[in-house]
Amino acid sequence: MSVYWIGVYDIADEAGYQRYLEGALPNLQKHNVEILVADPTARCKEGSPRQMAVVLRFESEDHAMAWYNDPEYQPLLKLRLESTTNQTALLAQEFRLPEG
């Protein structure tokens, strides 16, 4: 079953975040991740506004964790965390209607 990595955050260091993107996009491709949303102008409708919204689709939770824990991704993750603030990341299961 698919899982979705949902991230919202503010970009505090544009140059650092650009360096993150330069490495992260090939890394996401390596893990066959589908980028569903990457919007730096997302509008907040409830809660506290954040500048960036990202939704990634993974084949499974195991695939999501393989990406997140990939040794090649770790310096990129550090760069993202250092170049952003107010980060929230969720890993959510795909919704399926109950049968019956």
MARPADO-834203 format. One line per 4 residues: number of its first residue (from 1); their letters; for each residue z, y, x of C-alpha. Coordinates in nm, 4 decimals. Layout:
residues N
NUM	a	Z Y X; ...
END
This chain:
residues 100
1	msvy	0.0000 0.0000 0.0000; -0.0873 0.3463 0.1304; 0.1795 0.5881 0.2422; 0.1568 0.9628 0.2801
5	wigv	0.3059 1.1811 0.5512; 0.3787 1.5178 0.3914; 0.4700 1.8035 0.6194; 0.5454 2.1681 0.5526
9	ydia	0.6422 2.4185 0.8182; 0.5931 2.7676 0.9558; 0.3896 2.8294 1.2698; 0.5970 3.0344 1.5150
13	deag	0.3726 3.0049 1.8228; 0.0002 3.0131 1.7399; -0.1135 2.9270 2.0947; 0.1255 2.6316 2.1160
17	yqry	0.0192 2.5093 1.7748; -0.3491 2.5269 1.8751; -0.2709 2.3116 2.1800; -0.0979 2.0674 1.9438
21	lega	-0.4057 2.0500 1.7186; -0.6392 1.9923 2.0142; -0.4500 1.6751 2.1025; -0.3340 1.5704 1.7569
25	lpnl	-0.6745 1.5468 1.5906; -0.8115 1.2841 1.8340; -0.4791 1.0991 1.8111; -0.5015 1.0911 1.4311
29	qkhn	-0.8570 0.9581 1.4561; -0.7366 0.6877 1.6970; -0.4949 0.5704 1.4251; -0.7546 0.5893 1.1435
33	veil	-0.5553 0.8512 0.9572; -0.7127 1.0303 0.6624; -0.6300 1.4010 0.6550; -0.6074 1.4920 0.2871
37	vadp	-0.4574 1.8405 0.3234; -0.4247 2.0811 0.6149; -0.3783 2.4251 0.4609; -0.2280 2.7210 0.6492
41	tarc	-0.2495 2.9318 0.3328; -0.0780 2.6996 0.0829; 0.0939 2.8946 -0.1951; 0.4522 2.8126 -0.2780
45	kegs	0.5185 2.7490 -0.6455; 0.8790 2.6232 -0.6170; 1.1419 2.6247 -0.3450; 1.1206 2.8030 -0.0115
49	prqm	0.7713 2.9026 0.1017; 0.6262 2.7562 0.4209; 0.3076 2.8617 0.5928; 0.1473 2.5226 0.6601
53	avvl	0.1075 2.2189 0.4360; -0.0256 1.8846 0.5660; -0.0797 1.5537 0.3861; -0.1918 1.2486 0.5836
57	rfes	-0.2818 0.9109 0.4332; -0.1934 0.5915 0.6198; -0.2849 0.2341 0.5360; 0.0833 0.1344 0.5361
61	edha	0.4265 0.2450 0.6489; 0.3854 0.0310 0.9613; 0.0654 0.2209 1.0461; 0.2392 0.5544 0.9863
65	mawy	0.5257 0.4628 1.2151; 0.2853 0.3293 1.4803; 0.1224 0.6751 1.4842; 0.4518 0.8645 1.4817
69	ndpe	0.6002 0.6512 1.7606; 0.2805 0.6287 1.9692; 0.3740 0.7203 2.3299; 0.0570 0.9326 2.3499
73	yqpl	0.1725 1.1303 2.0450; 0.5239 1.2039 2.1732; 0.4295 1.5069 2.3903; 0.2210 1.6370 2.0999
77	lklr	0.5099 1.5909 1.8580; 0.7330 1.7834 2.0975; 0.4739 2.0609 2.1144; 0.4499 2.0763 1.7328
81	lest	0.8261 2.0907 1.6945; 0.8489 2.3648 1.9581; 0.5682 2.5728 1.8065; 0.6865 2.5522 1.4439
85	tnqt	1.0001 2.6287 1.2452; 1.1437 2.5245 0.9087; 0.9895 2.1776 0.9386; 1.0175 1.9250 0.6606
89	alla	0.8406 1.5894 0.6873; 0.8407 1.3149 0.4256; 0.6949 0.9658 0.4215; 0.6149 0.8731 0.0610
93	qefr	0.4735 0.5559 -0.0948; 0.1528 0.5681 -0.2959; 0.2155 0.5888 -0.6701; 0.0842 0.3112 -0.8873
97	lpeg	0.1236 0.2863 -1.2634; 0.3346 -0.0102 -1.3694; 0.1274 -0.2987 -1.4984; 0.1685 -0.3969 -1.8568
END
